[in-house]
């Protein structure tokens, strides 16, 4: 077990990321969440749905650990491999969620943060940090693997910031015209 990571640090990270996420949601504003172009042709709502689908994998693992079962299968079709067919999975997530309401997707996101915190709190430090605790984790500790927030920061945040900057510049130009 890594001495720098413990149950409290995992919980602190979840709380920090939730605060970051809520700040980003406020910055974007609901009125802009359904505008195309946030990342490629996706709206910000589509990005939320995408992150929700991947975050659910961590929740499934935590739930499995708490119930002493195997994790639930991903929502996407079983023939799609997470390691080699990420683009196809992302397209499936987009198509599956694009007609859902913004409020439904936002509620799901907030519920997931509640679940992450509650499930992490309910598990022992051994459950979260022992790499040999769950055979289905294939030698990886559960706790750190459920923190998929780097996906937002590494892959999506730069594009979202560029989109927000572009919207702000357009608004400034419109106000000056």
C-alpha positions in Angstrom: 0.0 0.0 0.0 1.2 3.5 -0.8 1.7 5.4 2.4 0.6 8.7 0.7 -2.8 7.3 -0.1 -5.3 6.3 2.6 -9.0 6.3 2.9 -9.2 9.9 4.1 -7.1 11.1 1.2 -9.4 9.3 -1.2 -12.4 11.0 0.4 -10.7 14.3 0.3 -10.0 13.9 -3.4 -13.6 13.0 -4.1 -14.8 16.1 -2.2 -12.2 18.3 -3.9 -13.2 17.0 -7.4 -16.9 17.5 -6.6 -16.2 21.1 -5.7 -14.1 21.6 -8.9 -17.0 20.0 -10.9 -19.7 22.2 -9.4 -17.6 25.3 -10.0 -17.1 24.2 -13.7 -20.9 23.6 -14.0 -21.6 27.1 -12.6 -19.0 28.6 -14.9 -20.6 27.0 -18.0 -24.1 27.7 -16.9 -27.1 25.6 -17.8 -28.0 27.9 -20.7 -24.8 27.0 -22.6 -24.8 23.2 -21.7 -26.8 22.2 -24.7 -24.8 24.3 -27.3 -22.7 22.2 -29.7 -19.0 22.7 -29.8 -17.9 22.0 -26.2 -15.6 19.2 -27.4 -15.9 18.6 -31.2 -19.6 18.2 -32.0 -20.5 17.4 -28.4 -22.4 19.7 -26.2 -21.3 20.2 -22.6 -24.3 18.0 -21.7 -22.8 15.2 -23.9 -19.5 15.6 -22.0 -21.3 15.2 -18.7 -23.1 12.1 -19.9 -19.7 10.7 -21.1 -18.0 11.3 -17.8 -21.0 9.8 -16.0 -20.8 6.6 -18.0 -17.1 6.2 -17.2 -17.5 7.2 -13.6 -20.2 4.5 -13.2 -17.5 1.9 -13.7 -15.8 3.1 -10.5 -19.2 3.0 -8.7 -19.8 -0.5 -9.9 -16.4 -1.6 -8.5 -17.1 0.0 -5.1 -20.5 -1.5 -5.0 -19.1 -4.9 -5.8 -16.5 -4.6 -3.1 -19.2 -3.7 -0.5 -21.5 -6.5 -1.6 -18.6 -9.1 -2.0 -19.5 -9.7 -5.6 -18.1 -9.2 -9.0 -18.6 -5.7 -10.5 -21.6 -5.2 -12.8 -20.8 -5.2 -16.5 -20.4 -1.9 -18.2 -23.6 -0.4 -19.7 -22.2 -0.5 -23.2 -22.4 -3.7 -25.3 -20.2 -6.5 -24.1 -18.5 -7.0 -27.4 -16.8 -3.5 -27.1 -13.4 -3.7 -25.4 -12.4 -0.8 -23.1 -8.8 -1.1 -24.0 -9.0 -1.1 -27.8 -12.5 0.3 -28.7 -12.7 3.4 -26.6 -13.9 5.5 -29.6 -16.8 3.1 -30.3 -17.7 3.0 -26.6 -17.7 6.8 -26.5 -19.9 6.9 -29.6 -22.3 4.4 -28.0 -22.4 6.6 -24.8 -23.2 9.7 -27.0 -25.9 8.0 -28.9 -27.5 6.4 -25.8 -27.6 9.7 -23.9 -28.1 12.5 -26.4 -31.8 12.6 -26.1 -31.9 12.6 -22.3 -32.7 15.8 -20.6 -30.0 18.1 -19.2 -31.6 17.9 -15.7 -31.5 14.1 -15.8 -27.9 14.0 -16.7 -26.9 16.7 -14.2 -28.9 14.8 -11.4 -27.1 11.6 -12.3 -23.7 13.3 -12.0 -24.5 14.7 -8.6 -25.9 11.3 -7.5 -22.7 9.7 -8.6 -20.5 12.0 -6.4 -22.8 11.1 -3.5 -22.4 7.4 -4.3 -18.6 7.6 -4.6 -18.3 9.3 -1.2 -20.8 7.0 0.6 -19.3 3.8 -0.9 -15.7 4.9 -0.2 -16.7 5.8 3.4 -18.4 2.4 3.9 -15.4 0.4 2.8 -12.4 -0.4 5.0 -8.9 0.9 4.2 -7.9 -2.6 3.4 -10.8 -2.9 0.9 -9.7 0.3 -0.8 -5.9 0.0 -0.7 -4.8 -3.6 -0.6 -3.9 -4.6 -4.2 -4.6 -8.3 -3.5 -8.0 -7.7 -1.8 -10.2 -8.4 -4.9 -9.0 -10.9 -7.5 -11.1 -9.1 -10.1 -8.9 -6.0 -9.6 -6.0 -8.0 -11.0 -3.4 -6.8 -8.5 -4.5 -3.2 -8.5 -5.9 -1.4 -5.4 -9.5 -0.5 -5.7 -9.4 3.0 -4.2 -7.1 4.8 -6.6 -8.6 3.1 -9.7 -12.0 4.6 -9.0 -10.7 8.2 -9.1 -11.2 8.7 -12.8 -11.2 12.5 -12.4 -7.9 12.8 -14.3 -9.9 11.9 -17.4 -11.7 15.2 -17.1 -8.6 17.2 -16.4 -6.3 15.6 -19.0 -8.7 14.9 -21.9 -11.6 17.3 -21.6 -10.8 20.3 -19.5 -8.4 21.9 -22.0 -11.0 21.7 -24.8 -13.7 22.9 -22.5 -11.6 25.9 -21.4 -10.9 26.8 -25.0 -14.6 26.6 -25.8 -15.5 28.8 -22.8 -12.8 31.3 -23.9 -14.2 31.3 -27.4 -17.7 32.0 -26.0 -16.5 34.8 -23.8 -14.6 36.4 -26.7 -17.7 36.2 -28.9 -19.8 37.7 -26.2 -17.3 40.6 -25.7 -17.3 41.2 -29.5 -21.1 41.2 -29.6 -21.2 43.7 -26.7 -18.8 46.0 -28.4 -20.6 45.9 -31.8 
